[in-house]
Amino acid sequence: MTRTRKMVLLSILISQALVLHVIERAIPVPVPVPGVKLGLANIISLITIMLFGFKEAVIVVVLRTLLSSLFGGGLSSFLYSLAGGILSSSVMAYMYLKHKNIFSIPTISTVGAVFHNIGQIGVASLVISNIHLFYYLPVLLISGVITGILIGFTVEFTVEPVKRILKIGGA
């Protein structure tokens, strides 16, 4: 794959992640708990890991987080999302690239969602200097498991068609 083609494909993935982020912000979450969200942009993070690898997934996460924060967030949302996104992508990339024969895509996605929440709570506790925020983690973990499973099945059913459309890999 040429460098230009790869850059264009990664740009498309970043734009898709941004669109999913915007859609997610428009969907009201029925749980009145701050931080609970669907994590739709993580579909693109996991697909990027599967198509290109860890380094490219981090690029997609960083640029999507930066752009979404510029469009409607702030410094704190940037820090929380970046920490969660990089930690989540690191764990998912390790599981997928080293152990994809052991773990299913929904399992990898669920573990990624859990680590995303851990990363966000970790940064939040540092920012406001309050370790007691970790008491809030079980609520986020429950929602992370549910959404992680849904995101994982979404990726599992979409990655092969995406490979065919983008003409990547053996598809």
Chimera marker file (.cmm) of the C-alpha trace (Angstrom):
<marker_set name="trace">
<marker id="1" x="0.000" y="0.000" z="0.000" r="1" g="1" b="0" radius="0.5"/>
<marker id="2" x="1.364" y="3.395" z="-0.938" r="1" g="1" b="0" radius="0.5"/>
<marker id="3" x="1.962" y="5.993" z="1.707" r="1" g="1" b="0" radius="0.5"/>
<marker id="4" x="-0.608" y="8.324" z="0.122" r="1" g="1" b="0" radius="0.5"/>
<marker id="5" x="-3.294" y="5.622" z="0.032" r="1" g="1" b="0" radius="0.5"/>
<marker id="6" x="-2.638" y="4.756" z="3.669" r="1" g="1" b="0" radius="0.5"/>
<marker id="7" x="-2.859" y="8.425" z="4.675" r="1" g="1" b="0" radius="0.5"/>
<marker id="8" x="-6.150" y="8.812" z="2.800" r="1" g="1" b="0" radius="0.5"/>
<marker id="9" x="-7.617" y="5.669" z="4.393" r="1" g="1" b="0" radius="0.5"/>
<marker id="10" x="-6.560" y="6.775" z="7.881" r="1" g="1" b="0" radius="0.5"/>
<marker id="11" x="-8.099" y="10.200" z="7.195" r="1" g="1" b="0" radius="0.5"/>
<marker id="12" x="-11.360" y="8.508" z="6.241" r="1" g="1" b="0" radius="0.5"/>
<marker id="13" x="-11.268" y="6.475" z="9.462" r="1" g="1" b="0" radius="0.5"/>
<marker id="14" x="-10.638" y="9.642" z="11.503" r="1" g="1" b="0" radius="0.5"/>
<marker id="15" x="-13.582" y="11.368" z="9.833" r="1" g="1" b="0" radius="0.5"/>
<marker id="16" x="-15.796" y="8.335" z="10.474" r="1" g="1" b="0" radius="0.5"/>
<marker id="17" x="-14.775" y="8.350" z="14.137" r="1" g="1" b="0" radius="0.5"/>
<marker id="18" x="-15.648" y="12.062" z="14.332" r="1" g="1" b="0" radius="0.5"/>
<marker id="19" x="-19.050" y="11.469" z="12.751" r="1" g="1" b="0" radius="0.5"/>
<marker id="20" x="-19.771" y="8.651" z="15.202" r="1" g="1" b="0" radius="0.5"/>
<marker id="21" x="-18.672" y="10.900" z="18.070" r="1" g="1" b="0" radius="0.5"/>
<marker id="22" x="-21.069" y="13.645" z="16.928" r="1" g="1" b="0" radius="0.5"/>
<marker id="23" x="-23.913" y="11.141" z="16.538" r="1" g="1" b="0" radius="0.5"/>
<marker id="24" x="-23.202" y="9.759" z="19.997" r="1" g="1" b="0" radius="0.5"/>
<marker id="25" x="-23.360" y="13.221" z="21.560" r="1" g="1" b="0" radius="0.5"/>
<marker id="26" x="-26.829" y="13.667" z="20.041" r="1" g="1" b="0" radius="0.5"/>
<marker id="27" x="-28.171" y="10.426" z="21.534" r="1" g="1" b="0" radius="0.5"/>
<marker id="28" x="-29.568" y="10.895" z="25.041" r="1" g="1" b="0" radius="0.5"/>
<marker id="29" x="-28.231" y="8.270" z="27.439" r="1" g="1" b="0" radius="0.5"/>
<marker id="30" x="-31.039" y="6.917" z="29.638" r="1" g="1" b="0" radius="0.5"/>
<marker id="31" x="-28.686" y="6.569" z="32.626" r="1" g="1" b="0" radius="0.5"/>
<marker id="32" x="-28.242" y="9.790" z="34.639" r="1" g="1" b="0" radius="0.5"/>
<marker id="33" x="-24.584" y="9.051" z="35.368" r="1" g="1" b="0" radius="0.5"/>
<marker id="34" x="-21.875" y="11.373" z="33.996" r="1" g="1" b="0" radius="0.5"/>
<marker id="35" x="-19.377" y="9.573" z="31.807" r="1" g="1" b="0" radius="0.5"/>
<marker id="36" x="-21.688" y="6.787" z="30.683" r="1" g="1" b="0" radius="0.5"/>
<marker id="37" x="-21.725" y="6.719" z="26.902" r="1" g="1" b="0" radius="0.5"/>
<marker id="38" x="-21.984" y="4.303" z="24.019" r="1" g="1" b="0" radius="0.5"/>
<marker id="39" x="-18.405" y="4.632" z="22.773" r="1" g="1" b="0" radius="0.5"/>
<marker id="40" x="-19.315" y="4.517" z="19.093" r="1" g="1" b="0" radius="0.5"/>
<marker id="41" x="-15.979" y="5.997" z="17.988" r="1" g="1" b="0" radius="0.5"/>
<marker id="42" x="-14.300" y="2.923" z="19.478" r="1" g="1" b="0" radius="0.5"/>
<marker id="43" x="-15.712" y="0.978" z="16.533" r="1" g="1" b="0" radius="0.5"/>
<marker id="44" x="-13.225" y="2.838" z="14.374" r="1" g="1" b="0" radius="0.5"/>
<marker id="45" x="-10.374" y="2.415" z="16.866" r="1" g="1" b="0" radius="0.5"/>
<marker id="46" x="-10.764" y="-1.361" z="16.874" r="1" g="1" b="0" radius="0.5"/>
<marker id="47" x="-11.221" y="-1.551" z="13.107" r="1" g="1" b="0" radius="0.5"/>
<marker id="48" x="-8.039" y="0.520" z="12.687" r="1" g="1" b="0" radius="0.5"/>
<marker id="49" x="-6.141" y="-1.899" z="14.932" r="1" g="1" b="0" radius="0.5"/>
<marker id="50" x="-7.404" y="-4.813" z="12.865" r="1" g="1" b="0" radius="0.5"/>
<marker id="51" x="-6.650" y="-3.208" z="9.493" r="1" g="1" b="0" radius="0.5"/>
<marker id="52" x="-3.438" y="-1.296" z="10.172" r="1" g="1" b="0" radius="0.5"/>
<marker id="53" x="-2.067" y="-1.908" z="13.676" r="1" g="1" b="0" radius="0.5"/>
<marker id="54" x="-1.359" y="-0.158" z="16.951" r="1" g="1" b="0" radius="0.5"/>
<marker id="55" x="0.571" y="2.895" z="15.764" r="1" g="1" b="0" radius="0.5"/>
<marker id="56" x="-2.113" y="3.857" z="13.276" r="1" g="1" b="0" radius="0.5"/>
<marker id="57" x="-4.858" y="3.302" z="15.856" r="1" g="1" b="0" radius="0.5"/>
<marker id="58" x="-3.109" y="5.711" z="18.233" r="1" g="1" b="0" radius="0.5"/>
<marker id="59" x="-2.894" y="8.278" z="15.438" r="1" g="1" b="0" radius="0.5"/>
<marker id="60" x="-6.631" y="7.894" z="14.783" r="1" g="1" b="0" radius="0.5"/>
<marker id="61" x="-7.459" y="8.160" z="18.516" r="1" g="1" b="0" radius="0.5"/>
<marker id="62" x="-5.264" y="11.216" z="19.089" r="1" g="1" b="0" radius="0.5"/>
<marker id="63" x="-6.507" y="13.122" z="16.032" r="1" g="1" b="0" radius="0.5"/>
<marker id="64" x="-10.156" y="12.203" z="16.634" r="1" g="1" b="0" radius="0.5"/>
<marker id="65" x="-9.860" y="13.252" z="20.281" r="1" g="1" b="0" radius="0.5"/>
<marker id="66" x="-8.124" y="16.509" z="19.403" r="1" g="1" b="0" radius="0.5"/>
<marker id="67" x="-10.621" y="17.431" z="16.691" r="1" g="1" b="0" radius="0.5"/>
<marker id="68" x="-13.692" y="16.472" z="18.727" r="1" g="1" b="0" radius="0.5"/>
<marker id="69" x="-12.384" y="18.513" z="21.660" r="1" g="1" b="0" radius="0.5"/>
<marker id="70" x="-11.827" y="21.503" z="19.390" r="1" g="1" b="0" radius="0.5"/>
<marker id="71" x="-15.351" y="21.168" z="17.944" r="1" g="1" b="0" radius="0.5"/>
<marker id="72" x="-17.202" y="20.873" z="21.203" r="1" g="1" b="0" radius="0.5"/>
<marker id="73" x="-15.212" y="19.868" z="24.208" r="1" g="1" b="0" radius="0.5"/>
<marker id="74" x="-12.454" y="21.439" z="26.120" r="1" g="1" b="0" radius="0.5"/>
<marker id="75" x="-9.141" y="20.684" z="27.732" r="1" g="1" b="0" radius="0.5"/>
<marker id="76" x="-10.617" y="18.412" z="30.392" r="1" g="1" b="0" radius="0.5"/>
<marker id="77" x="-12.640" y="16.371" z="27.893" r="1" g="1" b="0" radius="0.5"/>
<marker id="78" x="-9.521" y="16.141" z="25.712" r="1" g="1" b="0" radius="0.5"/>
<marker id="79" x="-7.438" y="14.800" z="28.610" r="1" g="1" b="0" radius="0.5"/>
<marker id="80" x="-10.078" y="12.281" z="29.730" r="1" g="1" b="0" radius="0.5"/>
<marker id="81" x="-10.764" y="11.019" z="26.209" r="1" g="1" b="0" radius="0.5"/>
<marker id="82" x="-7.100" y="10.868" z="25.276" r="1" g="1" b="0" radius="0.5"/>
<marker id="83" x="-6.113" y="8.887" z="28.360" r="1" g="1" b="0" radius="0.5"/>
<marker id="84" x="-9.028" y="6.494" z="27.952" r="1" g="1" b="0" radius="0.5"/>
<marker id="85" x="-8.512" y="6.158" z="24.206" r="1" g="1" b="0" radius="0.5"/>
<marker id="86" x="-4.785" y="5.459" z="24.344" r="1" g="1" b="0" radius="0.5"/>
<marker id="87" x="-5.079" y="3.013" z="27.247" r="1" g="1" b="0" radius="0.5"/>
<marker id="88" x="-8.012" y="1.275" z="25.590" r="1" g="1" b="0" radius="0.5"/>
<marker id="89" x="-6.292" y="1.074" z="22.202" r="1" g="1" b="0" radius="0.5"/>
<marker id="90" x="-3.092" y="-0.232" z="23.798" r="1" g="1" b="0" radius="0.5"/>
<marker id="91" x="-4.897" y="-3.069" z="25.539" r="1" g="1" b="0" radius="0.5"/>
<marker id="92" x="-7.060" y="-3.916" z="22.522" r="1" g="1" b="0" radius="0.5"/>
<marker id="93" x="-4.026" y="-3.874" z="20.202" r="1" g="1" b="0" radius="0.5"/>
<marker id="94" x="-2.095" y="-6.174" z="22.512" r="1" g="1" b="0" radius="0.5"/>
<marker id="95" x="-5.004" y="-8.600" z="22.786" r="1" g="1" b="0" radius="0.5"/>
<marker id="96" x="-5.746" y="-8.559" z="19.059" r="1" g="1" b="0" radius="0.5"/>
<marker id="97" x="-2.202" y="-8.560" z="17.689" r="1" g="1" b="0" radius="0.5"/>
<marker id="98" x="-0.797" y="-11.120" z="20.153" r="1" g="1" b="0" radius="0.5"/>
<marker id="99" x="-3.814" y="-13.247" z="21.098" r="1" g="1" b="0" radius="0.5"/>
<marker id="100" x="-6.539" y="-12.911" z="18.454" r="1" g="1" b="0" radius="0.5"/>
<marker id="101" x="-6.854" y="-16.687" z="18.314" r="1" g="1" b="0" radius="0.5"/>
<marker id="102" x="-7.744" y="-16.757" z="22.019" r="1" g="1" b="0" radius="0.5"/>
<marker id="103" x="-10.002" y="-13.709" z="22.418" r="1" g="1" b="0" radius="0.5"/>
<marker id="104" x="-13.105" y="-12.861" z="20.398" r="1" g="1" b="0" radius="0.5"/>
<marker id="105" x="-13.617" y="-9.369" z="19.001" r="1" g="1" b="0" radius="0.5"/>
<marker id="106" x="-16.466" y="-8.669" z="21.497" r="1" g="1" b="0" radius="0.5"/>
<marker id="107" x="-14.149" y="-9.730" z="24.355" r="1" g="1" b="0" radius="0.5"/>
<marker id="108" x="-11.347" y="-7.483" z="23.095" r="1" g="1" b="0" radius="0.5"/>
<marker id="109" x="-13.802" y="-4.598" z="22.727" r="1" g="1" b="0" radius="0.5"/>
<marker id="110" x="-15.206" y="-5.147" z="26.221" r="1" g="1" b="0" radius="0.5"/>
<marker id="111" x="-11.752" y="-5.158" z="27.808" r="1" g="1" b="0" radius="0.5"/>
<marker id="112" x="-10.978" y="-2.007" z="25.824" r="1" g="1" b="0" radius="0.5"/>
<marker id="113" x="-14.125" y="-0.316" z="27.140" r="1" g="1" b="0" radius="0.5"/>
<marker id="114" x="-13.212" y="-1.240" z="30.713" r="1" g="1" b="0" radius="0.5"/>
<marker id="115" x="-9.701" y="0.163" z="30.314" r="1" g="1" b="0" radius="0.5"/>
<marker id="116" x="-11.102" y="3.292" z="28.667" r="1" g="1" b="0" radius="0.5"/>
<marker id="117" x="-13.112" y="3.926" z="31.835" r="1" g="1" b="0" radius="0.5"/>
<marker id="118" x="-10.107" y="3.196" z="34.054" r="1" g="1" b="0" radius="0.5"/>
<marker id="119" x="-7.998" y="5.676" z="32.076" r="1" g="1" b="0" radius="0.5"/>
<marker id="120" x="-10.652" y="8.380" z="32.312" r="1" g="1" b="0" radius="0.5"/>
<marker id="121" x="-11.180" y="7.919" z="36.051" r="1" g="1" b="0" radius="0.5"/>
<marker id="122" x="-7.419" y="7.904" z="36.576" r="1" g="1" b="0" radius="0.5"/>
<marker id="123" x="-6.967" y="11.237" z="34.817" r="1" g="1" b="0" radius="0.5"/>
<marker id="124" x="-10.041" y="12.732" z="36.498" r="1" g="1" b="0" radius="0.5"/>
<marker id="125" x="-8.742" y="11.766" z="39.933" r="1" g="1" b="0" radius="0.5"/>
<marker id="126" x="-5.395" y="13.397" z="39.106" r="1" g="1" b="0" radius="0.5"/>
<marker id="127" x="-6.996" y="16.559" z="37.707" r="1" g="1" b="0" radius="0.5"/>
<marker id="128" x="-9.211" y="17.161" z="40.727" r="1" g="1" b="0" radius="0.5"/>
<marker id="129" x="-6.813" y="15.526" z="43.213" r="1" g="1" b="0" radius="0.5"/>
<marker id="130" x="-9.391" y="13.124" z="44.565" r="1" g="1" b="0" radius="0.5"/>
<marker id="131" x="-8.718" y="9.387" z="44.631" r="1" g="1" b="0" radius="0.5"/>
<marker id="132" x="-12.297" y="8.789" z="45.796" r="1" g="1" b="0" radius="0.5"/>
<marker id="133" x="-13.461" y="9.077" z="42.188" r="1" g="1" b="0" radius="0.5"/>
<marker id="134" x="-12.505" y="5.421" z="41.858" r="1" g="1" b="0" radius="0.5"/>
<marker id="135" x="-15.628" y="4.598" z="43.907" r="1" g="1" b="0" radius="0.5"/>
<marker id="136" x="-17.498" y="5.695" z="40.788" r="1" g="1" b="0" radius="0.5"/>
<marker id="137" x="-15.701" y="3.096" z="38.677" r="1" g="1" b="0" radius="0.5"/>
<marker id="138" x="-18.078" y="0.115" z="39.189" r="1" g="1" b="0" radius="0.5"/>
<marker id="139" x="-20.952" y="2.038" z="37.586" r="1" g="1" b="0" radius="0.5"/>
<marker id="140" x="-18.781" y="2.924" z="34.621" r="1" g="1" b="0" radius="0.5"/>
<marker id="141" x="-17.485" y="-0.631" z="34.338" r="1" g="1" b="0" radius="0.5"/>
<marker id="142" x="-20.983" y="-2.080" z="34.130" r="1" g="1" b="0" radius="0.5"/>
<marker id="143" x="-21.880" y="0.304" z="31.322" r="1" g="1" b="0" radius="0.5"/>
<marker id="144" x="-18.490" y="-0.348" z="29.700" r="1" g="1" b="0" radius="0.5"/>
<marker id="145" x="-19.082" y="-4.092" z="29.630" r="1" g="1" b="0" radius="0.5"/>
<marker id="146" x="-22.520" y="-3.667" z="28.049" r="1" g="1" b="0" radius="0.5"/>
<marker id="147" x="-21.411" y="-1.155" z="25.431" r="1" g="1" b="0" radius="0.5"/>
<marker id="148" x="-18.120" y="-3.005" z="24.833" r="1" g="1" b="0" radius="0.5"/>
<marker id="149" x="-20.010" y="-6.160" z="23.896" r="1" g="1" b="0" radius="0.5"/>
<marker id="150" x="-22.282" y="-4.233" z="21.518" r="1" g="1" b="0" radius="0.5"/>
<marker id="151" x="-19.365" y="-2.388" z="19.928" r="1" g="1" b="0" radius="0.5"/>
<marker id="152" x="-17.453" y="-5.671" z="19.597" r="1" g="1" b="0" radius="0.5"/>
<marker id="153" x="-20.286" y="-7.383" z="17.739" r="1" g="1" b="0" radius="0.5"/>
<marker id="154" x="-20.641" y="-4.318" z="15.509" r="1" g="1" b="0" radius="0.5"/>
<marker id="155" x="-16.940" y="-4.515" z="14.612" r="1" g="1" b="0" radius="0.5"/>
<marker id="156" x="-17.096" y="-8.264" z="14.117" r="1" g="1" b="0" radius="0.5"/>
<marker id="157" x="-19.859" y="-7.904" z="11.540" r="1" g="1" b="0" radius="0.5"/>
<marker id="158" x="-18.459" y="-4.845" z="9.760" r="1" g="1" b="0" radius="0.5"/>
<marker id="159" x="-14.708" y="-5.382" z="9.492" r="1" g="1" b="0" radius="0.5"/>
<marker id="160" x="-14.798" y="-7.826" z="6.558" r="1" g="1" b="0" radius="0.5"/>
<marker id="161" x="-17.085" y="-5.620" z="4.420" r="1" g="1" b="0" radius="0.5"/>
<marker id="162" x="-14.852" y="-2.650" z="5.281" r="1" g="1" b="0" radius="0.5"/>
<marker id="163" x="-11.801" y="-4.623" z="4.155" r="1" g="1" b="0" radius="0.5"/>
<marker id="164" x="-13.522" y="-5.420" z="0.839" r="1" g="1" b="0" radius="0.5"/>
<marker id="165" x="-14.636" y="-1.830" z="0.301" r="1" g="1" b="0" radius="0.5"/>
<marker id="166" x="-11.193" y="-0.414" z="1.089" r="1" g="1" b="0" radius="0.5"/>
<marker id="167" x="-9.448" y="-3.291" z="-0.721" r="1" g="1" b="0" radius="0.5"/>
<marker id="168" x="-7.260" y="-4.086" z="2.292" r="1" g="1" b="0" radius="0.5"/>
<marker id="169" x="-5.822" y="-7.469" z="3.210" r="1" g="1" b="0" radius="0.5"/>
<marker id="170" x="-6.881" y="-10.760" z="1.732" r="1" g="1" b="0" radius="0.5"/>
<marker id="171" x="-10.503" y="-9.676" z="1.196" r="1" g="1" b="0" radius="0.5"/>
<link id1="1" id2="2" r="1" g="1" b="0" radius="0.2"/>
<link id1="2" id2="3" r="1" g="1" b="0" radius="0.2"/>
<link id1="3" id2="4" r="1" g="1" b="0" radius="0.2"/>
<link id1="4" id2="5" r="1" g="1" b="0" radius="0.2"/>
<link id1="5" id2="6" r="1" g="1" b="0" radius="0.2"/>
<link id1="6" id2="7" r="1" g="1" b="0" radius="0.2"/>
<link id1="7" id2="8" r="1" g="1" b="0" radius="0.2"/>
<link id1="8" id2="9" r="1" g="1" b="0" radius="0.2"/>
<link id1="9" id2="10" r="1" g="1" b="0" radius="0.2"/>
<link id1="10" id2="11" r="1" g="1" b="0" radius="0.2"/>
<link id1="11" id2="12" r="1" g="1" b="0" radius="0.2"/>
<link id1="12" id2="13" r="1" g="1" b="0" radius="0.2"/>
<link id1="13" id2="14" r="1" g="1" b="0" radius="0.2"/>
<link id1="14" id2="15" r="1" g="1" b="0" radius="0.2"/>
<link id1="15" id2="16" r="1" g="1" b="0" radius="0.2"/>
<link id1="16" id2="17" r="1" g="1" b="0" radius="0.2"/>
<link id1="17" id2="18" r="1" g="1" b="0" radius="0.2"/>
<link id1="18" id2="19" r="1" g="1" b="0" radius="0.2"/>
<link id1="19" id2="20" r="1" g="1" b="0" radius="0.2"/>
<link id1="20" id2="21" r="1" g="1" b="0" radius="0.2"/>
<link id1="21" id2="22" r="1" g="1" b="0" radius="0.2"/>
<link id1="22" id2="23" r="1" g="1" b="0" radius="0.2"/>
<link id1="23" id2="24" r="1" g="1" b="0" radius="0.2"/>
<link id1="24" id2="25" r="1" g="1" b="0" radius="0.2"/>
<link id1="25" id2="26" r="1" g="1" b="0" radius="0.2"/>
<link id1="26" id2="27" r="1" g="1" b="0" radius="0.2"/>
<link id1="27" id2="28" r="1" g="1" b="0" radius="0.2"/>
<link id1="28" id2="29" r="1" g="1" b="0" radius="0.2"/>
<link id1="29" id2="30" r="1" g="1" b="0" radius="0.2"/>
<link id1="30" id2="31" r="1" g="1" b="0" radius="0.2"/>
<link id1="31" id2="32" r="1" g="1" b="0" radius="0.2"/>
<link id1="32" id2="33" r="1" g="1" b="0" radius="0.2"/>
<link id1="33" id2="34" r="1" g="1" b="0" radius="0.2"/>
<link id1="34" id2="35" r="1" g="1" b="0" radius="0.2"/>
<link id1="35" id2="36" r="1" g="1" b="0" radius="0.2"/>
<link id1="36" id2="37" r="1" g="1" b="0" radius="0.2"/>
<link id1="37" id2="38" r="1" g="1" b="0" radius="0.2"/>
<link id1="38" id2="39" r="1" g="1" b="0" radius="0.2"/>
<link id1="39" id2="40" r="1" g="1" b="0" radius="0.2"/>
<link id1="40" id2="41" r="1" g="1" b="0" radius="0.2"/>
<link id1="41" id2="42" r="1" g="1" b="0" radius="0.2"/>
<link id1="42" id2="43" r="1" g="1" b="0" radius="0.2"/>
<link id1="43" id2="44" r="1" g="1" b="0" radius="0.2"/>
<link id1="44" id2="45" r="1" g="1" b="0" radius="0.2"/>
<link id1="45" id2="46" r="1" g="1" b="0" radius="0.2"/>
<link id1="46" id2="47" r="1" g="1" b="0" radius="0.2"/>
<link id1="47" id2="48" r="1" g="1" b="0" radius="0.2"/>
<link id1="48" id2="49" r="1" g="1" b="0" radius="0.2"/>
<link id1="49" id2="50" r="1" g="1" b="0" radius="0.2"/>
<link id1="50" id2="51" r="1" g="1" b="0" radius="0.2"/>
<link id1="51" id2="52" r="1" g="1" b="0" radius="0.2"/>
<link id1="52" id2="53" r="1" g="1" b="0" radius="0.2"/>
<link id1="53" id2="54" r="1" g="1" b="0" radius="0.2"/>
<link id1="54" id2="55" r="1" g="1" b="0" radius="0.2"/>
<link id1="55" id2="56" r="1" g="1" b="0" radius="0.2"/>
<link id1="56" id2="57" r="1" g="1" b="0" radius="0.2"/>
<link id1="57" id2="58" r="1" g="1" b="0" radius="0.2"/>
<link id1="58" id2="59" r="1" g="1" b="0" radius="0.2"/>
<link id1="59" id2="60" r="1" g="1" b="0" radius="0.2"/>
<link id1="60" id2="61" r="1" g="1" b="0" radius="0.2"/>
<link id1="61" id2="62" r="1" g="1" b="0" radius="0.2"/>
<link id1="62" id2="63" r="1" g="1" b="0" radius="0.2"/>
<link id1="63" id2="64" r="1" g="1" b="0" radius="0.2"/>
<link id1="64" id2="65" r="1" g="1" b="0" radius="0.2"/>
<link id1="65" id2="66" r="1" g="1" b="0" radius="0.2"/>
<link id1="66" id2="67" r="1" g="1" b="0" radius="0.2"/>
<link id1="67" id2="68" r="1" g="1" b="0" radius="0.2"/>
<link id1="68" id2="69" r="1" g="1" b="0" radius="0.2"/>
<link id1="69" id2="70" r="1" g="1" b="0" radius="0.2"/>
<link id1="70" id2="71" r="1" g="1" b="0" radius="0.2"/>
<link id1="71" id2="72" r="1" g="1" b="0" radius="0.2"/>
<link id1="72" id2="73" r="1" g="1" b="0" radius="0.2"/>
<link id1="73" id2="74" r="1" g="1" b="0" radius="0.2"/>
<link id1="74" id2="75" r="1" g="1" b="0" radius="0.2"/>
<link id1="75" id2="76" r="1" g="1" b="0" radius="0.2"/>
<link id1="76" id2="77" r="1" g="1" b="0" radius="0.2"/>
<link id1="77" id2="78" r="1" g="1" b="0" radius="0.2"/>
<link id1="78" id2="79" r="1" g="1" b="0" radius="0.2"/>
<link id1="79" id2="80" r="1" g="1" b="0" radius="0.2"/>
<link id1="80" id2="81" r="1" g="1" b="0" radius="0.2"/>
<link id1="81" id2="82" r="1" g="1" b="0" radius="0.2"/>
<link id1="82" id2="83" r="1" g="1" b="0" radius="0.2"/>
<link id1="83" id2="84" r="1" g="1" b="0" radius="0.2"/>
<link id1="84" id2="85" r="1" g="1" b="0" radius="0.2"/>
<link id1="85" id2="86" r="1" g="1" b="0" radius="0.2"/>
<link id1="86" id2="87" r="1" g="1" b="0" radius="0.2"/>
<link id1="87" id2="88" r="1" g="1" b="0" radius="0.2"/>
<link id1="88" id2="89" r="1" g="1" b="0" radius="0.2"/>
<link id1="89" id2="90" r="1" g="1" b="0" radius="0.2"/>
<link id1="90" id2="91" r="1" g="1" b="0" radius="0.2"/>
<link id1="91" id2="92" r="1" g="1" b="0" radius="0.2"/>
<link id1="92" id2="93" r="1" g="1" b="0" radius="0.2"/>
<link id1="93" id2="94" r="1" g="1" b="0" radius="0.2"/>
<link id1="94" id2="95" r="1" g="1" b="0" radius="0.2"/>
<link id1="95" id2="96" r="1" g="1" b="0" radius="0.2"/>
<link id1="96" id2="97" r="1" g="1" b="0" radius="0.2"/>
<link id1="97" id2="98" r="1" g="1" b="0" radius="0.2"/>
<link id1="98" id2="99" r="1" g="1" b="0" radius="0.2"/>
<link id1="99" id2="100" r="1" g="1" b="0" radius="0.2"/>
<link id1="100" id2="101" r="1" g="1" b="0" radius="0.2"/>
<link id1="101" id2="102" r="1" g="1" b="0" radius="0.2"/>
<link id1="102" id2="103" r="1" g="1" b="0" radius="0.2"/>
<link id1="103" id2="104" r="1" g="1" b="0" radius="0.2"/>
<link id1="104" id2="105" r="1" g="1" b="0" radius="0.2"/>
<link id1="105" id2="106" r="1" g="1" b="0" radius="0.2"/>
<link id1="106" id2="107" r="1" g="1" b="0" radius="0.2"/>
<link id1="107" id2="108" r="1" g="1" b="0" radius="0.2"/>
<link id1="108" id2="109" r="1" g="1" b="0" radius="0.2"/>
<link id1="109" id2="110" r="1" g="1" b="0" radius="0.2"/>
<link id1="110" id2="111" r="1" g="1" b="0" radius="0.2"/>
<link id1="111" id2="112" r="1" g="1" b="0" radius="0.2"/>
<link id1="112" id2="113" r="1" g="1" b="0" radius="0.2"/>
<link id1="113" id2="114" r="1" g="1" b="0" radius="0.2"/>
<link id1="114" id2="115" r="1" g="1" b="0" radius="0.2"/>
<link id1="115" id2="116" r="1" g="1" b="0" radius="0.2"/>
<link id1="116" id2="117" r="1" g="1" b="0" radius="0.2"/>
<link id1="117" id2="118" r="1" g="1" b="0" radius="0.2"/>
<link id1="118" id2="119" r="1" g="1" b="0" radius="0.2"/>
<link id1="119" id2="120" r="1" g="1" b="0" radius="0.2"/>
<link id1="120" id2="121" r="1" g="1" b="0" radius="0.2"/>
<link id1="121" id2="122" r="1" g="1" b="0" radius="0.2"/>
<link id1="122" id2="123" r="1" g="1" b="0" radius="0.2"/>
<link id1="123" id2="124" r="1" g="1" b="0" radius="0.2"/>
<link id1="124" id2="125" r="1" g="1" b="0" radius="0.2"/>
<link id1="125" id2="126" r="1" g="1" b="0" radius="0.2"/>
<link id1="126" id2="127" r="1" g="1" b="0" radius="0.2"/>
<link id1="127" id2="128" r="1" g="1" b="0" radius="0.2"/>
<link id1="128" id2="129" r="1" g="1" b="0" radius="0.2"/>
<link id1="129" id2="130" r="1" g="1" b="0" radius="0.2"/>
<link id1="130" id2="131" r="1" g="1" b="0" radius="0.2"/>
<link id1="131" id2="132" r="1" g="1" b="0" radius="0.2"/>
<link id1="132" id2="133" r="1" g="1" b="0" radius="0.2"/>
<link id1="133" id2="134" r="1" g="1" b="0" radius="0.2"/>
<link id1="134" id2="135" r="1" g="1" b="0" radius="0.2"/>
<link id1="135" id2="136" r="1" g="1" b="0" radius="0.2"/>
<link id1="136" id2="137" r="1" g="1" b="0" radius="0.2"/>
<link id1="137" id2="138" r="1" g="1" b="0" radius="0.2"/>
<link id1="138" id2="139" r="1" g="1" b="0" radius="0.2"/>
<link id1="139" id2="140" r="1" g="1" b="0" radius="0.2"/>
<link id1="140" id2="141" r="1" g="1" b="0" radius="0.2"/>
<link id1="141" id2="142" r="1" g="1" b="0" radius="0.2"/>
<link id1="142" id2="143" r="1" g="1" b="0" radius="0.2"/>
<link id1="143" id2="144" r="1" g="1" b="0" radius="0.2"/>
<link id1="144" id2="145" r="1" g="1" b="0" radius="0.2"/>
<link id1="145" id2="146" r="1" g="1" b="0" radius="0.2"/>
<link id1="146" id2="147" r="1" g="1" b="0" radius="0.2"/>
<link id1="147" id2="148" r="1" g="1" b="0" radius="0.2"/>
<link id1="148" id2="149" r="1" g="1" b="0" radius="0.2"/>
<link id1="149" id2="150" r="1" g="1" b="0" radius="0.2"/>
<link id1="150" id2="151" r="1" g="1" b="0" radius="0.2"/>
<link id1="151" id2="152" r="1" g="1" b="0" radius="0.2"/>
<link id1="152" id2="153" r="1" g="1" b="0" radius="0.2"/>
<link id1="153" id2="154" r="1" g="1" b="0" radius="0.2"/>
<link id1="154" id2="155" r="1" g="1" b="0" radius="0.2"/>
<link id1="155" id2="156" r="1" g="1" b="0" radius="0.2"/>
<link id1="156" id2="157" r="1" g="1" b="0" radius="0.2"/>
<link id1="157" id2="158" r="1" g="1" b="0" radius="0.2"/>
<link id1="158" id2="159" r="1" g="1" b="0" radius="0.2"/>
<link id1="159" id2="160" r="1" g="1" b="0" radius="0.2"/>
<link id1="160" id2="161" r="1" g="1" b="0" radius="0.2"/>
<link id1="161" id2="162" r="1" g="1" b="0" radius="0.2"/>
<link id1="162" id2="163" r="1" g="1" b="0" radius="0.2"/>
<link id1="163" id2="164" r="1" g="1" b="0" radius="0.2"/>
<link id1="164" id2="165" r="1" g="1" b="0" radius="0.2"/>
<link id1="165" id2="166" r="1" g="1" b="0" radius="0.2"/>
<link id1="166" id2="167" r="1" g="1" b="0" radius="0.2"/>
<link id1="167" id2="168" r="1" g="1" b="0" radius="0.2"/>
<link id1="168" id2="169" r="1" g="1" b="0" radius="0.2"/>
<link id1="169" id2="170" r="1" g="1" b="0" radius="0.2"/>
<link id1="170" id2="171" r="1" g="1" b="0" radius="0.2"/>
</marker_set>
